[in-house]
Amino acid sequence: MASDTTAASSPDTSQNNSRALALLVAGAFFMENLDGTVITTAVPDIARSFGVVALDLNIGVSAYLLTLGVFIPISGWVAERFGARKVFASALALFTLASVLCGMAQGLGEFVLLRALQGIGGAMMVPVGRLVVLKSTPKEKLIGVIATLTWPALVAPVLGPPLGGFIASYSSWRWIFYLNLPLGLIALLFAWRLVPNHLPAERRPFDLAGFVYAGGALLALTWGAEQLSRPDAASGEAAIWFGLGAALSVLAIRHLRRAAHPLIDLRTLSIKTFAVTIHGGSLFRLAIGAVPFLLPLLFQLGFGLNAFHSGMLVLAVFAGNLLMKPATTAILRRCGFKRVLLVNGAINVASLAACALLTPATPVWLIAFVLFVGGLTRSMQFTAYNTIAFADMPQERMAAANTLFSTAFQVAMGLGVALGALGVRLGHWLVTSAGWQAMPAGQFRLAFVLVALVSLLGMIDSLRLPANAGEHLSRRP
C-alpha cells in the first residue's frame, strides 16, 4: 500500500499541484456536464440518422443522466477501495472511449447502451475528482479552487444546447462526441501525473443494501423528472416514479442511519456548515437547475424568438458567470460567507422573480441585464455553498462528506428540470382557470415565481450559520 502513496501525495506537492489539479478536474467536470445537455438540440438529426422519430431518442438523453445518478453513491467506496488515481484515470478513459463509440453508433439501441456506459464513467469521474482536490488543497486556498470547480456546472448547461445545435447544423452530430477524444486523452495524461493516489488504512465492506436503496431512489427520481419534463408526458406516470423515489429514499435513510459501514455516511450532517449546504443549498440548486429549462421555453414559445436569438440571450447568463469568477475570492474574504449567502441570495431571488415580469415588449438590453445579474449571483452562490460545505469537515471524513454532497448535488440539479416543468403546468392551470390568457407567456412567467420562492426558501437555512462561519477559509494564505 505504501507504494501507491508516493511523493505525489505529500503536503508540499499537493499544495503546489492544487491549482493544476483544480483545472484538470474542472475540465473533466465540464465534459461530464456538457454531455448531459449538448445533444438536446441535436436530437432531430440523431433520430434521422437512426431512422426513428425524435421522441424515441429521449431514452438516449435519459440513459446518461440515469446511470450518472445511480452510480454516484458508490464513487466514494470505489475510490477508497482501488485508489483515487486509478479510479479517476479509469473513469476518464471509460468516458472518453464511450464518447467515441457514441459517435460511431449506428442504431438507437447501441446508442442508448453507450450513453449509459458514458454515464458510469461520469459518475466515477466527477465525485472522485472533487475528492482528490479537497484532500490536496489547504483550507486557506479552498475558496479559489472551489470557484474553479463550480464554473463548469454553471456554464455547461448554458453552452451545451447552442453548441450542440451549431455542430449538428454545420457539421455532423457525431462530432459532438468525437470532440471528447482529444480532450479526454489530454486529461488522462495529466491525471496520471498530477492525481495523488489516496488510500485508506482499512477498507470498508461494500454496503449492498445502501446501494440498492440509494441507487434505486436516484433512478426513480431522475426518471420521474425526465417524464415530467416531456411536453407529452402524463403527470400520473411521473407522480408514480416520484412516489417510488420518495419511498426508496425513506428506506435508504433508515438503512444508512443503522448500518455499521453505510455507503453514504449521514453523520456528516452533524457539522452545521455542511448541513446548511445540503439542505438550503439543495433548494438553491433545485431552483437554479430549472433556469436552463425555463429560459428557452419563455423566449421561444412565449416570446416567439427563434432558437438562435433565444440562445444569444441566454449567453448573458454565461457572461455573468464568467465575470463573477475572478471577484469571488475577494468578495468572500471581505464580506464573509453568511453575509454573502444572505445578501447575494436575495439578489438572486430578485433576478429570478424579475424574469416573471419580462414580456415580449421588454427591451432586449433589459432582458440581457436581468439574465446577466442572475449569472453573477448564481456563480457567487454556488461557490459560497460549495466551499463552506467542507470548511469544518475533518480530513478523515472528507470522502464520506463528498459522497453525500455529490449525491445531493445530482438529485437537486436533476430535479430542477422537474420543478421547472411543474411550474409551467401550474402556470398553465392558473392562466386557464383565472382567465389570464391575455397575459403573454403567462405560464412560463408564473413558473419563475415558483422557482424564485424555492430559492428564497433555501436562504432560510443560512440564518442558522454563525456570523464567523468559514472565517478560517477567508484568511489570506
C-alpha positions as CSV (number, residue, x, y, z in Angstrom):
1,M,0.0,0.0,0.0
2,A,2.8,2.4,0.7
3,S,4.0,2.1,-2.9
4,D,0.7,3.6,-4.0
5,T,1.0,6.7,-2.0
6,T,4.2,8.2,-3.4
7,A,5.6,11.7,-3.1
8,A,2.7,12.8,-5.3
9,S,0.5,12.9,-2.2
10,S,3.0,14.7,0.1
11,P,1.8,18.0,1.6
12,D,4.3,20.2,-0.4
13,T,3.5,18.5,-3.7
14,S,-0.2,18.7,-3.0
15,Q,-0.1,22.4,-2.3
16,N,2.0,23.1,-5.5
17,N,-0.4,21.0,-7.6
18,S,-3.7,22.2,-6.1
19,R,-4.3,24.7,-8.9
20,A,-3.3,22.4,-11.7
21,L,-5.4,19.6,-10.1
22,A,-8.4,22.0,-9.9
23,L,-8.0,22.9,-13.6
24,L,-7.7,19.3,-14.6
25,V,-10.8,18.2,-12.6
26,A,-12.8,21.3,-13.8
27,G,-12.0,20.2,-17.3
28,A,-13.4,16.7,-16.6
29,F,-16.4,18.3,-14.9
30,F,-17.0,20.4,-18.0
31,M,-17.0,17.4,-20.3
32,E,-19.4,15.5,-17.9
33,N,-21.8,18.4,-17.5
34,L,-21.7,19.3,-21.2
35,D,-22.5,15.9,-22.4
36,G,-25.7,15.9,-20.3
37,T,-27.1,18.9,-22.3
38,V,-25.2,19.2,-25.6
39,I,-27.2,16.6,-27.5
40,T,-30.7,18.1,-26.7
41,T,-30.7,20.4,-29.7
42,A,-29.2,17.7,-32.0
43,V,-31.8,15.1,-31.2
44,P,-33.7,15.5,-34.5
45,D,-30.5,15.0,-36.5
46,I,-29.5,11.9,-34.5
47,A,-33.0,10.5,-34.8
48,R,-33.0,10.9,-38.6
49,S,-29.7,9.1,-38.9
50,F,-31.0,6.2,-36.9
51,G,-34.3,6.1,-38.8
52,V,-36.5,6.8,-35.7
53,V,-38.7,9.7,-34.6
54,A,-37.2,12.3,-32.4
55,L,-39.3,11.3,-29.4
56,D,-37.8,7.8,-29.4
57,L,-34.4,9.3,-28.8
58,N,-35.4,10.7,-25.4
59,I,-34.2,7.5,-23.8
60,G,-30.8,8.2,-25.2
61,V,-30.7,11.5,-23.4
62,S,-32.1,10.0,-20.2
63,A,-29.8,6.9,-20.1
64,Y,-26.8,9.2,-19.4
65,L,-28.5,11.0,-16.6
66,L,-30.0,7.9,-15.1
67,T,-26.7,5.9,-14.9
68,L,-25.0,9.1,-13.6
69,G,-27.4,9.2,-10.7
70,V,-27.4,5.5,-9.8
71,F,-23.6,5.1,-9.7
72,I,-22.6,8.4,-7.9
73,P,-23.3,7.0,-4.4
74,I,-20.7,4.2,-4.8
75,S,-17.9,6.6,-6.1
76,G,-16.5,7.2,-2.6
77,W,-16.3,3.5,-1.8
78,V,-14.7,2.7,-5.1
79,A,-12.1,5.4,-4.7
80,E,-11.2,4.1,-1.2
81,R,-11.1,0.5,-2.4
82,F,-9.0,1.0,-5.5
83,G,-7.3,4.4,-5.1
84,A,-8.3,7.8,-6.3
85,R,-5.7,8.0,-9.1
86,K,-6.7,4.6,-10.6
87,V,-10.4,5.3,-10.4
88,F,-10.2,8.9,-11.8
89,A,-8.0,7.9,-14.7
90,S,-10.1,4.8,-15.4
91,A,-13.3,6.9,-15.3
92,L,-11.7,9.4,-17.8
93,A,-10.7,6.6,-20.1
94,L,-14.2,5.0,-19.9
95,F,-15.9,8.3,-20.5
96,T,-13.7,9.1,-23.5
97,L,-14.0,5.7,-25.1
98,A,-17.8,5.6,-24.6
99,S,-17.9,9.1,-26.2
100,V,-16.1,8.0,-29.3
101,L,-18.3,4.9,-29.6
102,C,-21.4,7.0,-29.2
103,G,-20.2,9.0,-32.2
104,M,-19.8,5.7,-34.2
105,A,-23.2,4.2,-33.1
106,Q,-25.4,3.0,-36.0
107,G,-28.7,2.4,-34.2
108,L,-30.8,3.6,-31.2
109,G,-30.2,0.5,-29.0
110,E,-26.5,0.7,-29.4
111,F,-26.5,4.4,-28.8
112,V,-28.5,4.0,-25.5
113,L,-26.2,1.4,-24.1
114,L,-23.1,3.5,-24.9
115,R,-24.7,6.6,-23.3
116,A,-25.3,4.5,-20.2
117,L,-21.6,3.5,-20.3
118,Q,-20.7,7.1,-20.6
119,G,-22.8,7.9,-17.6
120,I,-21.0,5.3,-15.5
121,G,-17.7,6.9,-16.4
122,G,-19.0,10.4,-15.5
123,A,-20.4,9.1,-12.2
124,M,-16.9,8.0,-11.1
125,M,-15.1,10.9,-12.6
126,V,-16.8,13.9,-11.0
127,P,-17.1,12.9,-7.3
128,V,-13.6,11.3,-7.2
129,G,-12.1,14.3,-8.9
130,R,-13.6,16.6,-6.4
131,L,-12.4,14.4,-3.5
132,V,-8.9,14.5,-4.9
133,V,-8.9,18.3,-5.0
134,L,-10.4,18.6,-1.5
135,K,-7.7,16.3,0.0
136,S,-4.9,18.0,-1.8
137,T,-5.8,21.7,-1.2
138,P,-5.0,23.6,2.0
139,K,-8.1,25.1,3.6
140,E,-6.9,28.7,3.1
141,K,-6.8,28.1,-0.7
142,L,-10.1,26.3,-0.9
143,I,-12.2,29.3,-2.0
144,G,-10.3,29.9,-5.2
145,V,-10.1,26.2,-6.0
146,I,-13.8,25.6,-5.4
147,A,-14.6,28.6,-7.6
148,T,-12.7,26.8,-10.4
149,L,-14.6,23.6,-9.8
150,T,-18.0,25.4,-9.7
151,W,-17.8,27.1,-13.0
152,P,-18.4,24.0,-15.3
153,A,-21.7,23.2,-13.6
154,L,-22.9,26.7,-14.3
155,V,-21.5,27.1,-17.8
156,A,-22.1,23.7,-19.4
157,P,-26.0,23.8,-19.2
158,V,-26.0,27.2,-20.9
159,L,-23.4,26.5,-23.6
160,G,-24.5,22.9,-24.3
161,P,-27.7,23.4,-26.3
162,P,-26.4,26.1,-28.6
163,L,-23.1,24.3,-29.1
164,G,-24.9,21.1,-30.0
165,G,-27.2,22.9,-32.4
166,F,-24.2,24.6,-34.1
167,I,-22.3,21.3,-34.5
168,A,-25.4,19.5,-35.8
169,S,-26.2,22.3,-38.2
170,Y,-22.8,22.9,-39.7
171,S,-21.1,19.5,-39.4
172,S,-22.3,16.1,-38.2
173,W,-23.9,15.3,-34.8
174,R,-21.2,12.7,-34.4
175,W,-18.6,15.4,-33.8
176,I,-20.4,16.2,-30.5
177,F,-18.9,13.0,-29.2
178,Y,-15.7,12.9,-31.2
179,L,-14.5,16.2,-29.7
180,N,-14.2,14.5,-26.3
181,L,-11.4,12.3,-27.7
182,P,-8.5,14.9,-27.7
183,L,-9.8,16.5,-24.5
184,G,-10.1,13.1,-22.8
185,L,-6.6,12.0,-23.9
186,I,-5.0,15.2,-22.7
187,A,-6.9,15.0,-19.3
188,L,-5.8,11.3,-19.0
189,L,-2.2,12.2,-19.5
190,F,-2.3,14.9,-16.8
191,A,-4.4,12.8,-14.4
192,W,-1.8,10.1,-14.2
193,R,0.9,12.7,-13.4
194,L,-1.0,15.0,-11.1
195,V,-3.5,13.0,-9.1
196,P,-2.2,11.6,-5.8
197,N,-3.4,8.1,-5.0
198,H,-5.1,8.4,-1.6
199,L,-5.7,5.0,0.0
200,P,-7.3,4.4,3.5
201,A,-5.6,2.5,6.3
202,E,-8.5,0.0,6.2
203,R,-11.1,-0.9,3.6
204,R,-14.8,-0.8,4.3
205,P,-17.1,-3.6,3.2
206,F,-19.5,-2.7,0.4
207,D,-22.9,-1.7,1.5
208,L,-25.1,-3.5,-1.0
209,A,-28.4,-2.7,0.7
210,G,-27.4,1.0,0.8
211,F,-26.6,0.9,-2.9
212,V,-29.9,-0.7,-3.8
213,Y,-31.9,1.8,-1.8
214,A,-30.0,4.9,-2.6
215,G,-29.3,4.0,-6.3
216,G,-33.0,3.0,-6.7
217,A,-34.2,6.2,-5.2
218,L,-32.0,8.3,-7.5
219,L,-33.1,6.2,-10.5
220,A,-36.8,6.7,-9.8
221,L,-36.5,10.4,-9.0
222,T,-34.4,11.1,-12.1
223,W,-36.7,9.1,-14.4
224,G,-39.7,10.9,-12.9
225,A,-38.1,14.3,-13.6
226,E,-37.4,13.2,-17.2
227,Q,-41.0,12.1,-17.6
228,L,-42.3,15.4,-16.2
229,S,-40.1,17.5,-18.4
230,R,-41.6,16.0,-21.6
231,P,-44.3,18.0,-23.3
232,D,-46.4,14.9,-23.9
233,A,-45.8,13.3,-20.6
234,A,-48.6,12.1,-18.3
235,S,-48.4,13.7,-14.8
236,G,-49.7,10.5,-13.3
237,E,-46.8,8.4,-14.5
238,A,-44.3,10.9,-13.3
239,A,-46.1,11.0,-9.9
240,I,-45.7,7.2,-9.6
241,W,-42.0,7.4,-10.2
242,F,-41.7,10.3,-7.7
243,G,-43.6,8.3,-5.2
244,L,-41.4,5.3,-5.7
245,G,-38.3,7.5,-5.3
246,A,-39.6,9.0,-2.1
247,A,-40.4,5.6,-0.6
248,L,-36.9,4.3,-1.5
249,S,-35.4,7.5,-0.1
250,V,-37.1,6.8,3.2
251,L,-35.8,3.2,3.2
252,A,-32.3,4.4,2.3
253,I,-32.2,7.0,5.1
254,R,-33.4,4.4,7.6
255,H,-30.8,1.9,6.5
256,L,-27.9,4.4,6.3
257,R,-28.6,5.5,9.9
258,R,-28.4,2.0,11.2
259,A,-25.7,0.4,9.0
260,A,-22.2,-0.2,10.5
261,H,-20.5,0.7,7.3
262,P,-23.0,2.9,5.3
263,L,-22.4,3.6,1.7
264,I,-23.4,7.3,2.4
265,D,-22.5,8.5,5.9
266,L,-25.3,10.7,7.2
267,R,-23.3,11.5,10.4
268,T,-21.5,14.2,8.4
269,L,-24.8,16.2,8.7
270,S,-23.9,16.9,12.3
271,I,-21.5,19.6,11.1
272,K,-23.6,22.7,10.7
273,T,-21.7,24.3,7.7
274,F,-22.1,21.0,5.8
275,A,-25.7,20.5,6.8
276,V,-26.6,24.0,5.5
277,T,-25.2,23.4,2.1
278,I,-27.0,20.0,1.9
279,H,-30.4,21.4,3.0
280,G,-30.7,25.0,1.9
281,G,-28.0,24.6,-0.7
282,S,-30.0,21.8,-2.4
283,L,-33.1,24.0,-2.6
284,F,-30.9,26.7,-4.3
285,R,-29.5,24.2,-6.8
286,L,-33.1,22.9,-7.4
287,A,-34.2,26.4,-8.4
288,I,-31.1,27.1,-10.5
289,G,-31.4,23.7,-12.2
290,A,-34.8,24.9,-13.6
291,V,-33.4,28.0,-15.2
292,P,-31.8,26.4,-18.3
293,F,-35.1,24.6,-18.9
294,L,-37.4,27.6,-18.5
295,L,-35.5,30.3,-20.3
296,P,-35.6,28.8,-23.8
297,L,-39.3,28.0,-23.3
298,L,-40.0,31.6,-22.3
299,F,-38.1,33.1,-25.2
300,Q,-39.1,30.6,-28.0
301,L,-42.7,29.6,-27.1
302,G,-43.6,32.6,-25.0
303,F,-41.9,35.5,-26.9
304,G,-41.8,33.8,-30.4
305,L,-38.0,34.1,-30.8
306,N,-36.1,31.6,-32.9
307,A,-33.5,29.2,-31.4
308,F,-30.6,31.4,-32.4
309,H,-31.9,34.6,-30.8
310,S,-33.0,32.7,-27.7
311,G,-29.6,31.2,-27.3
312,M,-27.9,34.6,-27.7
313,L,-30.0,36.0,-24.9
314,V,-29.2,33.0,-22.6
315,L,-25.5,33.7,-23.2
316,A,-25.9,36.7,-20.9
317,V,-26.1,34.3,-18.0
318,F,-22.8,32.8,-19.1
319,A,-21.3,36.3,-19.3
320,G,-22.4,36.9,-15.7
321,N,-20.8,33.6,-14.6
322,L,-17.6,34.5,-16.3
323,L,-17.3,38.0,-14.9
324,M,-18.0,36.9,-11.3
325,K,-15.4,34.2,-11.2
326,P,-12.3,36.5,-10.7
327,A,-14.0,38.5,-8.0
328,T,-15.5,35.6,-6.0
329,T,-12.5,35.0,-3.6
330,A,-12.1,38.7,-2.8
331,I,-15.8,39.2,-2.1
332,L,-16.0,36.2,0.2
333,R,-12.9,37.2,2.1
334,R,-14.2,40.8,2.6
335,C,-17.8,40.0,3.4
336,G,-17.8,36.5,4.9
337,F,-19.8,33.5,3.9
338,K,-23.0,34.2,5.9
339,R,-23.4,37.7,4.6
340,V,-22.7,36.6,1.0
341,L,-25.2,33.8,1.2
342,L,-28.0,36.1,2.5
343,V,-27.3,39.3,0.5
344,N,-26.3,37.6,-2.7
345,G,-29.0,35.1,-2.3
346,A,-31.6,37.8,-2.0
347,I,-30.3,39.4,-5.2
348,N,-30.5,36.0,-6.9
349,V,-34.1,35.6,-5.8
350,A,-34.9,39.1,-7.1
351,S,-33.3,38.2,-10.5
352,L,-35.4,35.1,-10.8
353,A,-38.6,37.0,-9.9
354,A,-37.7,39.7,-12.4
355,C,-37.8,37.0,-15.1
356,A,-41.5,36.7,-14.3
357,L,-42.0,40.4,-15.3
358,L,-40.4,40.1,-18.7
359,T,-42.7,40.4,-21.7
360,P,-42.2,40.4,-25.5
361,A,-42.2,44.2,-25.3
362,T,-39.3,44.3,-22.8
363,P,-36.2,45.9,-24.4
364,V,-33.6,43.4,-25.3
365,W,-31.0,45.2,-23.3
366,L,-33.1,45.0,-20.1
367,I,-33.7,41.2,-20.6
368,A,-30.0,40.7,-21.1
369,F,-29.2,42.8,-17.9
370,V,-31.6,40.7,-15.8
371,L,-30.0,37.5,-17.1
372,F,-26.5,38.9,-16.6
373,V,-27.2,39.8,-12.9
374,G,-28.7,36.3,-12.4
375,G,-25.5,34.8,-13.8
376,L,-23.4,36.9,-11.4
377,T,-25.3,35.9,-8.3
378,R,-25.7,32.2,-9.2
379,S,-21.9,31.9,-9.7
380,M,-21.2,33.5,-6.3
381,Q,-23.9,31.5,-4.5
382,F,-22.7,28.2,-6.0
383,T,-19.1,28.9,-4.9
384,A,-20.1,30.0,-1.4
385,Y,-22.2,26.9,-0.8
386,N,-19.7,24.5,-2.3
387,T,-16.8,26.0,-0.4
388,I,-18.4,26.3,3.1
389,A,-19.7,22.7,2.8
390,F,-16.2,21.4,3.6
391,A,-15.0,24.3,5.8
392,D,-15.2,22.4,9.0
393,M,-15.0,18.8,7.7
394,P,-12.1,16.8,9.1
395,Q,-9.9,15.2,6.5
396,E,-10.8,11.7,7.7
397,R,-14.5,12.3,7.0
398,M,-13.9,14.2,3.7
399,A,-14.6,11.1,1.5
400,A,-17.9,10.4,3.2
401,A,-18.9,14.1,3.1
402,N,-18.0,14.3,-0.6
403,T,-20.1,11.2,-1.5
404,L,-23.2,12.7,0.2
405,F,-22.5,16.1,-1.3
406,S,-22.2,14.6,-4.8
407,T,-25.4,12.6,-4.4
408,A,-27.4,15.6,-3.1
409,F,-26.0,17.8,-5.9
410,Q,-27.0,15.3,-8.6
411,V,-30.5,14.9,-7.2
412,A,-31.1,18.7,-6.8
413,M,-29.8,19.6,-10.3
414,G,-31.7,16.7,-11.9
415,L,-35.0,17.6,-10.1
416,G,-34.6,21.2,-11.2
417,V,-36.0,20.4,-14.6
418,A,-39.0,18.7,-12.9
419,L,-39.5,21.9,-10.8
420,G,-39.5,24.0,-14.0
421,A,-41.9,21.6,-15.7
422,L,-44.2,21.6,-12.7
423,G,-44.1,25.4,-12.6
424,V,-45.1,25.6,-16.3
425,R,-48.0,23.2,-15.7
426,L,-49.2,25.0,-12.6
427,G,-48.9,28.3,-14.5
428,H,-50.9,26.9,-17.4
429,W,-53.6,25.8,-15.0
430,L,-53.7,29.3,-13.3
431,V,-53.8,31.1,-16.6
432,T,-56.6,29.0,-17.9
433,S,-58.7,28.8,-14.8
434,A,-58.3,32.5,-13.9
435,G,-58.9,33.7,-17.5
436,W,-55.4,35.3,-17.8
437,Q,-55.0,34.3,-21.5
438,A,-54.2,37.9,-22.3
439,M,-51.0,37.7,-20.3
440,P,-48.2,36.9,-22.8
441,A,-46.3,33.7,-21.9
442,G,-48.2,33.7,-18.6
443,Q,-47.5,30.0,-17.7
444,F,-43.7,30.4,-18.2
445,R,-43.6,33.7,-16.2
446,L,-45.5,32.2,-13.3
447,A,-43.1,29.2,-13.3
448,F,-40.3,31.7,-12.5
449,V,-42.3,32.9,-9.5
450,L,-42.3,29.3,-8.2
451,V,-38.6,28.9,-8.8
452,A,-37.9,32.2,-7.0
453,L,-39.9,31.1,-4.0
454,V,-38.0,27.8,-3.8
455,S,-34.7,29.7,-3.9
456,L,-36.0,32.1,-1.2
457,L,-36.9,29.1,1.0
458,G,-33.4,27.8,0.6
459,M,-32.0,31.0,2.1
460,I,-33.7,30.5,5.4
461,D,-31.2,27.7,6.3
462,S,-28.3,30.2,6.0
463,L,-29.7,32.1,9.0
464,R,-28.5,29.2,11.2
465,L,-24.9,29.8,10.4
466,P,-22.8,31.7,12.9
467,A,-21.6,35.1,11.8
468,N,-18.0,33.9,11.5
469,A,-18.8,30.7,9.6
470,G,-15.9,29.7,7.3
471,E,-13.8,32.6,8.7
472,H,-10.6,30.4,8.5
473,L,-11.2,30.0,4.8
474,S,-11.3,33.7,4.3
475,R,-7.9,34.4,5.7
476,R,-5.2,35.2,3.1
477,P,-2.7,32.4,2.7
